[in-house]
Amino acid sequence: MSMFALLFLLIFFGGIAVTLFYSGSAAFILYQLVYFLNPDHRWWSAFIPGISYSLIAALLMLAMCGLSYKRLTAISPWNRQPMFKWLIALVITYFVAYSWALNPNAHDQFTIYYVKMVVIIMVAYKLLHTERVLDASIWAYIIGSTYIGYLATITGRNSGDRVEGIGMADSPDANGVAAALVPAGALLMYYAWMGNWKVKLLCVACGALIANGLVLINSRGSFLGVVVGSGLYLLYMMFSKYRRKGQRGMAVIIAVMGLGGALYVTDAQFWERMQTLQDLESKESGAGRVTFWLTTFDMLEDHPMGMGIQGYNQLASIYMDDETRGGVENRSVHSLWFQGLSEVGPIGFLFFIAALTSLYRITQKTKQKVLADGNNARYFKILALECALISYLVAGSFINQFRAEILYWMLLLIAAAVNVYYLQQKESSAQLVDPSHKGMRNNVRKAKVI
C-alpha cells in the first residue's frame, strides 16, 4: 500500500476515533483535512476503499451536533449571529431562481451543493465553540494548504507555465487552488509572531511550501490577494496603536524573511505573468476581464432577476463577439462578485453583501471587547482572520468562486471567533445579572465536555 494512502487512512479513522471518544468538534477538523486531501482524485486513491469520505465526515458532524444540540445551542445559537439569516435568505433566493434559470439542470445541481455547504458551515459554527477548537480549525486549514503546496512542488509546472490537476473537489482548476491558499499568509504571520520557537519553525516550513505552490501555479489574482491581505496585516502589526512591545521588530523580521523567500522561489516566468496585471483588458491578462464584468449589466437589462447558475456562460456568445470572448463560446464572468450578481440578480447579491456587512459590524464589536479586556493577542488574531478573508475576496475577484468552500470557511472562522470572544462573554454577563439564566449557565458548563 502507498505511504500516502496509509497516512490518509490513519488520519481519517483516527479523526473518527477522536470525534467519538474525545471531542465532537473534531468532526469538522476531519472534514477540512478530507477536503484538501481529496482522496477521490489523488494518484493513491487506488489503494483505499472507494467510499465518500467527505460525506462520512459531514454526516459525523451532523450526528455530533444532533446528539448535543441542546447544550451546543446554549453556547452557539445561530440567532445571535446575524450573518446566518442572510445566508439562509441567499439559499432561498437560489431555490426561487430555479424558475427563471437559463440552465435549470446546472442550477438545480449546484444549488443542492450550495445548500449542503451552508448546512455544513452552520453545523460547524456550533462545533467550533472554544478557542482551542477554533485554533485547531485554523491549523487544519493551514496544514491542508501546506499539503497542496507540497503537491505543487513535487508535481511542477505540468501545463505550460503553471500546475494543473492538484485541486479540490469544488476548485479543480489552478486559479481556484491558488485562491484557496492565499488566506494562509495572514494567518501564518499571526502564529509566527505569537507562537514559540517550534511554532515559528512550523510556520516557516508551511509558508515556504505554500509560497512555492503559489509561484508554480502562477495565478495573478492570487498574487494580488497575497499582496493586499498579507500586506495589510503586516501594516497593522507594524503601525497599530495596539501593538505589543517588540511587535514592530518581529513584523520587520517577518517582512524581510517573506521578501527574501519570495525572491528565492519566484522565477522569470512568474514575474513575466505578473506584469500582465498592468492591463486587465489585454489578452495576456485573460482576454479582457473588465469587459466580461461589465457585460453582466447588459445581460441583467434583459434578465433583471439574474440568469441562474451558468446562465452567464450560455449568454456569453450572444452578448460578446468571438474576439471579445477570446475564442471561448461559453465564457465565464471571471469574478465571484459578478458571478453572484449574474446568478441570483441584485436581490440575491445584496443578501451576500448584507452577510458580509453584518459580520463586519459584529466583528468590530468583538475587537472593541477584547481590547477593553486588555487582550491584544486576540485582537490581532481577529485581524488576521479578517485579512485572510480580504485576501480571498481579492483573489476571487478574478475567478468564479462565489460558491467556493474556502470563502465560507473564512466567514465561518470569523463568526466562530466572534462567538468565542464576544457573544459567549456577553451572554455570561447577562446571566450574572439575570438569575433566570441559571439553567442556561449550567448548560454552558456541561457543554465543555463536548
Solvent accessible surface area in square Angstrom, and as a share of the most:
residue,aa,sasa,rsa
1,M,144,0.64
2,S,15,0.10
3,M,141,0.63
4,F,43,0.18
5,A,0,0.00
6,L,92,0.46
7,L,92,0.46
8,F,3,0.01
9,L,28,0.14
10,L,114,0.57
11,I,55,0.28
12,F,2,0.01
13,F,109,0.46
14,G,32,0.31
15,G,14,0.14
16,I,34,0.17
17,A,44,0.34
18,V,67,0.38
19,T,3,0.02
20,L,92,0.46
21,F,176,0.73
22,Y,159,0.60
23,S,15,0.10
24,G,7,0.07
25,S,2,0.01
26,A,17,0.13
27,A,0,0.00
28,F,1,0.00
29,I,30,0.15
30,L,4,0.02
31,Y,13,0.05
32,Q,0,0.00
33,L,37,0.18
34,V,4,0.02
35,Y,17,0.07
36,F,1,0.01
37,L,22,0.11
38,N,12,0.06
39,P,6,0.04
40,D,89,0.46
41,H,126,0.56
42,R,14,0.05
43,W,161,0.56
44,W,4,0.01
45,S,36,0.23
46,A,93,0.72
47,F,97,0.40
48,I,17,0.08
49,P,73,0.46
50,G,86,0.83
51,I,74,0.37
52,S,52,0.34
53,Y,3,0.01
54,S,52,0.34
55,L,97,0.48
56,I,60,0.31
57,A,0,0.00
58,A,12,0.09
59,L,96,0.48
60,L,23,0.12
61,M,1,0.00
62,L,78,0.39
63,A,46,0.36
64,M,24,0.11
65,C,7,0.04
66,G,52,0.50
67,L,139,0.69
68,S,13,0.08
69,Y,99,0.38
70,K,156,0.66
71,R,76,0.28
72,L,0,0.00
73,T,43,0.25
74,A,11,0.08
75,I,11,0.06
76,S,0,0.00
77,P,14,0.09
78,W,73,0.25
79,N,136,0.70
80,R,61,0.22
81,Q,2,0.01
82,P,45,0.28
83,M,0,0.00
84,F,3,0.01
85,K,121,0.51
86,W,76,0.27
87,L,1,0.01
88,I,77,0.39
89,A,23,0.18
90,L,0,0.00
91,V,18,0.10
92,I,99,0.50
93,T,17,0.10
94,Y,0,0.00
95,F,104,0.43
96,V,81,0.46
97,A,0,0.00
98,Y,107,0.41
99,S,94,0.61
100,W,78,0.27
101,A,12,0.09
102,L,55,0.27
103,N,34,0.17
104,P,56,0.35
105,N,126,0.65
106,A,11,0.08
107,H,1,0.00
108,D,73,0.38
109,Q,88,0.39
110,F,60,0.25
111,T,4,0.02
112,I,70,0.36
113,Y,113,0.43
114,Y,4,0.01
115,V,35,0.20
116,K,115,0.49
117,M,11,0.05
118,V,5,0.03
119,V,65,0.37
120,I,21,0.11
121,I,2,0.01
122,M,23,0.10
123,V,9,0.05
124,A,0,0.00
125,Y,0,0.00
126,K,1,0.00
127,L,0,0.00
128,L,0,0.00
129,H,7,0.03
130,T,46,0.27
131,E,57,0.25
132,R,188,0.69
133,V,22,0.12
134,L,0,0.00
135,D,36,0.19
136,A,42,0.33
137,S,0,0.00
138,I,0,0.00
139,W,48,0.17
140,A,5,0.04
141,Y,0,0.00
142,I,0,0.00
143,I,75,0.38
144,G,3,0.02
145,S,0,0.00
146,T,18,0.11
147,Y,30,0.11
148,I,0,0.00
149,G,0,0.00
150,Y,72,0.27
151,L,12,0.06
152,A,0,0.00
153,T,55,0.32
154,I,93,0.47
155,T,58,0.33
156,G,22,0.21
157,R,53,0.19
158,N,87,0.45
159,S,52,0.34
160,G,72,0.69
161,D,43,0.22
162,R,35,0.13
163,V,0,0.00
164,E,57,0.25
165,G,65,0.62
166,I,10,0.05
167,G,8,0.07
168,M,2,0.01
169,A,76,0.59
170,D,57,0.29
171,S,3,0.02
172,P,88,0.55
173,D,68,0.35
174,A,4,0.03
175,N,25,0.13
176,G,1,0.01
177,V,1,0.00
178,A,0,0.00
179,A,0,0.00
180,A,1,0.01
181,L,0,0.00
182,V,1,0.01
183,P,0,0.00
184,A,0,0.00
185,G,23,0.22
186,A,0,0.00
187,L,2,0.01
188,L,15,0.07
189,M,21,0.10
190,Y,12,0.05
191,Y,20,0.07
192,A,18,0.14
193,W,27,0.10
194,M,62,0.28
195,G,17,0.16
196,N,90,0.46
197,W,166,0.58
198,K,128,0.54
199,V,40,0.23
200,K,60,0.25
201,L,108,0.54
202,L,76,0.38
203,C,6,0.04
204,V,74,0.42
205,A,54,0.42
206,C,4,0.02
207,G,22,0.21
208,A,54,0.42
209,L,55,0.27
210,I,8,0.04
211,A,38,0.30
212,N,33,0.17
213,G,0,0.00
214,L,27,0.14
215,V,10,0.06
216,L,30,0.15
217,I,0,0.00
218,N,0,0.00
219,S,7,0.05
220,R,24,0.09
221,G,8,0.08
222,S,3,0.02
223,F,55,0.23
224,L,51,0.25
225,G,0,0.00
226,V,46,0.26
227,V,79,0.45
228,V,61,0.35
229,G,0,0.00
230,S,16,0.10
231,G,27,0.26
232,L,60,0.30
233,Y,0,0.00
234,L,35,0.17
235,L,96,0.48
236,Y,79,0.30
237,M,0,0.00
238,M,37,0.16
239,F,123,0.51
240,S,15,0.09
241,K,164,0.70
242,Y,75,0.28
243,R,83,0.30
244,R,110,0.40
245,K,209,0.89
246,G,56,0.54
247,Q,1,0.00
248,R,98,0.36
249,G,39,0.37
250,M,48,0.22
251,A,0,0.00
252,V,65,0.37
253,I,93,0.47
254,I,28,0.14
255,A,23,0.18
256,V,96,0.55
257,M,108,0.48
258,G,44,0.42
259,L,120,0.60
260,G,40,0.38
261,G,33,0.31
262,A,38,0.30
263,L,130,0.65
264,Y,189,0.72
265,V,35,0.20
266,T,21,0.12
267,D,57,0.29
268,A,70,0.54
269,Q,80,0.35
270,F,10,0.04
271,W,99,0.35
272,E,111,0.50
273,R,43,0.16
274,M,10,0.05
275,Q,113,0.50
276,T,31,0.18
277,L,35,0.17
278,Q,160,0.71
279,D,74,0.38
280,L,51,0.26
281,E,85,0.38
282,S,25,0.16
283,K,146,0.62
284,E,115,0.51
285,S,2,0.01
286,G,19,0.18
287,A,19,0.15
288,G,3,0.03
289,R,21,0.08
290,V,46,0.26
291,T,41,0.24
292,F,0,0.00
293,W,37,0.13
294,L,103,0.51
295,T,7,0.04
296,T,0,0.00
297,F,97,0.40
298,D,70,0.36
299,M,0,0.00
300,L,18,0.09
301,E,138,0.62
302,D,91,0.47
303,H,53,0.24
304,P,85,0.54
305,M,83,0.37
306,G,2,0.02
307,M,0,0.00
308,G,0,0.00
309,I,1,0.00
310,Q,74,0.33
311,G,0,0.00
312,Y,6,0.02
313,N,31,0.16
314,Q,77,0.34
315,L,18,0.09
316,A,0,0.00
317,S,42,0.27
318,I,127,0.64
319,Y,66,0.25
320,M,11,0.05
321,D,89,0.46
322,D,84,0.44
323,E,133,0.60
324,T,41,0.24
325,R,21,0.08
326,G,39,0.38
327,G,51,0.49
328,V,67,0.39
329,E,110,0.49
330,N,90,0.46
331,R,33,0.12
332,S,30,0.19
333,V,2,0.01
334,H,36,0.16
335,S,1,0.01
336,L,0,0.00
337,W,62,0.22
338,F,41,0.17
339,Q,13,0.06
340,G,0,0.00
341,L,18,0.09
342,S,2,0.01
343,E,6,0.03
344,V,3,0.02
345,G,0,0.00
346,P,60,0.38
347,I,89,0.45
348,G,0,0.00
349,F,36,0.15
350,L,112,0.56
351,F,49,0.20
352,F,0,0.00
353,I,57,0.29
354,A,24,0.18
355,A,0,0.00
356,L,27,0.14
357,T,51,0.30
358,S,15,0.09
359,L,3,0.02
360,Y,132,0.50
361,R,158,0.58
362,I,16,0.08
363,T,1,0.01
364,Q,44,0.20
365,K,108,0.46
366,T,0,0.00
367,K,22,0.09
368,Q,120,0.53
369,K,56,0.24
370,V,2,0.01
371,L,39,0.20
372,A,86,0.67
373,D,91,0.47
374,G,59,0.56
375,N,47,0.24
376,N,33,0.17
377,A,13,0.10
378,R,68,0.25
379,Y,19,0.07
380,F,0,0.00
381,K,7,0.03
382,I,1,0.00
383,L,4,0.02
384,A,0,0.00
385,L,2,0.01
386,E,23,0.10
387,C,1,0.01
388,A,0,0.00
389,L,17,0.08
390,I,60,0.31
391,S,0,0.00
392,Y,2,0.01
393,L,23,0.11
394,V,34,0.19
395,A,2,0.01
396,G,0,0.00
397,S,23,0.15
398,F,26,0.11
399,I,16,0.08
400,N,48,0.25
401,Q,15,0.06
402,F,0,0.00
403,R,48,0.18
404,A,5,0.04
405,E,26,0.12
406,I,2,0.01
407,L,0,0.00
408,Y,1,0.00
409,W,2,0.01
410,M,2,0.01
411,L,1,0.00
412,L,0,0.00
413,L,1,0.01
414,I,4,0.02
415,A,0,0.00
416,A,0,0.00
417,A,0,0.00
418,V,1,0.00
419,N,0,0.00
420,V,11,0.06
421,Y,2,0.01
422,Y,31,0.12
423,L,8,0.04
424,Q,37,0.16
425,Q,71,0.32
426,K,115,0.49
427,E,28,0.13
428,S,52,0.33
429,S,62,0.40
430,A,41,0.32
431,Q,7,0.03
432,L,145,0.72
433,V,127,0.73
434,D,53,0.27
435,P,110,0.69
436,S,92,0.59
437,H,47,0.21
438,K,124,0.53
439,G,44,0.43
440,M,73,0.33
441,R,60,0.22
442,N,57,0.29
443,N,41,0.21
444,V,42,0.24
445,R,147,0.54
446,K,118,0.50
447,A,0,0.00
448,K,154,0.65
449,V,108,0.62
450,I,25,0.13
